[in-house]
Amino acid sequence: MRFIGIIPARYASTRFPGKPLAMINGKTMIQRVCEQSQKCKLLDDVVVATDDLRIFDHASGFAQVVMTRPDHPSGTDRCLEALDIINKDHSYVDTDCLINIQGDEPFISPEQIELLITGLRDTGKNILTLIKKISCEQEYFNPNIVKTVFTNNQKALYFSRAPIPFFKHLNQESKNKKLFGYKHIGLYGFRIDTLRQITTIGKGKLEQAESLEQLRWLQNGFDIYLVETQLESMAVDTPDDLDNL
């Protein structure tokens, strides 16, 4: 089984235009994501998928880059087009796996990528993603941080920007015990045949309401399994988030 890591990176972010080229301690965000991903020895390839020449020209200096269409509804769709562009020799088959690495997490750990790869390889699941225990009230109520709830065997039930679960009797004692649920870390692993299926589905009402593409998959009966990480992840959603890095 082979594993390819693809980093979707578009320029026209609504909340932060040009985000992949934002500077963080002397390096652009997209360069930091690439360098962290390239440290994962279980990936056979790391590829940047963009729709902008500025990102293409910049990232070509340190990574394999492909130019994709500008009209993709999500980063997942962009990943599939990038795969098809580079896979002309069919070195990746539908039973291999693709890791969708978010282009706005400059300090993503290679160990987190390895968690998904070993999970896909060892369990035979079709879609895996990461979660981490939330330990503070600020994160729990932040709509930019996606929360999730799941079954006893780590299968996702729902994802939301709202604080879920809702603690009806949340009091100071509960707060002291840090009962704040789990946040989603937007790193995905897919079997390629499953990826092809989910990119043919139109947006549903849940995805439109929350602006979370994984809700489209859940609503259409695809199982998403969760792997817990103990490592922190810092996503950049707005320019203000740079001040917290």
N, C-alpha and C positions, 0 to 999 in steps of 0.2 A: 504494500500500500504506500502510495506517495502522497506528499503533503505540500501544497503551494500556499504561500501567504500573500494575499493581495491587500493593498492599502488604497482604498478609494479616497481621492483628494480633489474636491472641486473648489473653484475659486469663489463662486457666488453664494456664499453662506448668508442667510437672511440676518442672523444676529451678529455675524463677524465676517464681513467680506474679506477675502484674501487670507483667511485664517492659516492655511498650510504654510504661507510664507512669513508668518509672524516670527519675530526673533525672540529667542529664549536663551539668554546667556551666551550670545555669540553664534548661535546656530538656529536655523529655521525649525519650525515645529515638524515639518515633514522630514527633514534630515534626522531629527532626533528619533522619530518613530521608526524610520528605516534602520537606523543604527541599532536600536534596541531589538528590532525584529530579526535582523541579520545575526544577532548573537544566539538565536535559537537554532541549535545544530540539527533539530529534527525536521526543519523545513528544507525541502529540496530547492525551492526558489522563493524569492521575495520580489514582488512586483508592485510598482505604483501605478494606479489607474486614474488618469485625470482627464479633464475636458478643456484644459487651459494651457496655452503655449508657455505662459510665464512659469507655471509649475513644471511643465514638461522639460523646459530648457534647464531649469534649476536642478530638478531631481535627477536628470540624466548624468550629472556629475558624480553621483554616489549610488545609483540604483538602476535596475532595469525598469523602464517606464513605457507605458502604452497610452496612446491617445484614444479616448472613447467618446461616444456621442454626448452632447450636452443635455439631452432631454430625459435622462433616466429618472424615474420616480424615487429611487433609493440607492444607497451605496451598494446594496446587495445585487441589484440589477447591473450596476456598473462592474462589479466583480466578475459576474458571469461573462459579460462582453469581453473584458480583459482576458479572461481565461481562454475564450474561444480565439482571440486574436493571437495569443502566443502559443496556442496548442495545435498549430497546423500540422505538426508531425504526430499528433495523437499520443504523445508521451504520457499524458494524463487521461485515464479512462474514467467512466462514470462510477466505478467503485472506489476511486481515489477520493481524497478530501481537500477541501479548500478552507482556509482560515481567513475570515474577514477581519482585518486588523484596522481599528478605527484610526483615522489620520489626525485626530485631535487629542490623543493621549500620549504626549511626548515622553512620558517616563514609564510606558508599559513594560512590564518585566518579561524577559524571555521565559522565565519559569511559568508565568501565566499562560503563555502560548503552549508550552509543553504540557500543561494540565489538560488543555483541550485535545491536543494531539494524542496523548496517551489514552484519554477517555474515548475518543473515536476509535482508536485502534483496538482497545481492550474490551469495549462493551458492545460494539456493533450498533450504537445509537446513530440516528441520522442527523440530528441537530443538537449541538451542545453550546452552552454559553456560561459565563461566569457570574457568580454572585459573591457578595461580601456582607458580613454582619454590619449593620449600621450601629454606631455607638454614640451618636449625639443627636439631640433634638433638632438642631439646625439642618442637618442633612435630611432628616426624616420629613421635614415640611418644605424642603426646597423642591419646586416643580422641575428644575433642571436635572435633578437626580431621580432616576427611575427606580421605583420599588417593585418588588415581586413577592408573590406567595406561591406555595408549591405543596405537592403531596409528600407523603412520608418517604416515597422513593425518588424524590428530587425531580419530579415532573412538574413543570410550570403550570399553574392554574390561571394566572393573570399577571400583567405588568401594568403599572400606572404611574403617572406623575403625581397623583394624589398619595397621601400617606396611607398605605395599606400594610397590614390590617389596621382597621380603625380600633383603637383601644378605648372601649366605652368607659372603662373605669381607670383610665390613666391618671395616676396621682404621683405625688413626690416619691413614694416608695418605688413605684414602677420606674420612674425616671432614674432613680439611683441605681436600679438594677440594669439600666440601659436596654429596656425592652422596646427596641425601635425597629425590629424587622430586618429585612435584607434589601440591599440595593443591587441593581443590575450593573454589571460592567460590560460595556458593549463590545465584547470580543466574541465572535461566533465561529463555530466549526460546523461544516456541512459535508455530508457525502455529496459528491457532485451530481448524482442522479436526483437527489432530493432538492438540491439547489435549482436544478432545471425546472422542477415541478412548481416550486413556490414562486418563481419569477413569472409564471404565466397567470397568476391570480390577480384579479383587480382589487383595488382598495375597498375595504368594508367600512361600516359605520364606526366600529371601534377604533380602527387605525385613524380614520379621519378625525375622530374626537380627541384622541390623545397624541396624535402624530408619532405613533410608534409602529414601525412596520411589522414587528414580531406578533402584534395582535392580529394581523391579517392571516398569519400562519395558524395561530391557535384557533381562530374563528373558522378556518377551513379544515380543521381536524388533524393538523400536523403536531406531533409531540415535540416539545422542546425540553430537554433535560438540563439540569443545572449542576454546575461543579463549583464548590465553595473554595475560595481562595482566602488566605490570611493576609495577602499583600495588598497594600493600598494602591489605588489608581486615581489619577488626577486628570479629569477631562477638562478641556478648555471649550466652553460654550460661548463666552462673551469676552470682549477685551478686558473687562474687569477681572476675569479669572486669571489672567497673566500675573496679576499682582499677588496672587495667593500661592504661586509656584515656588 
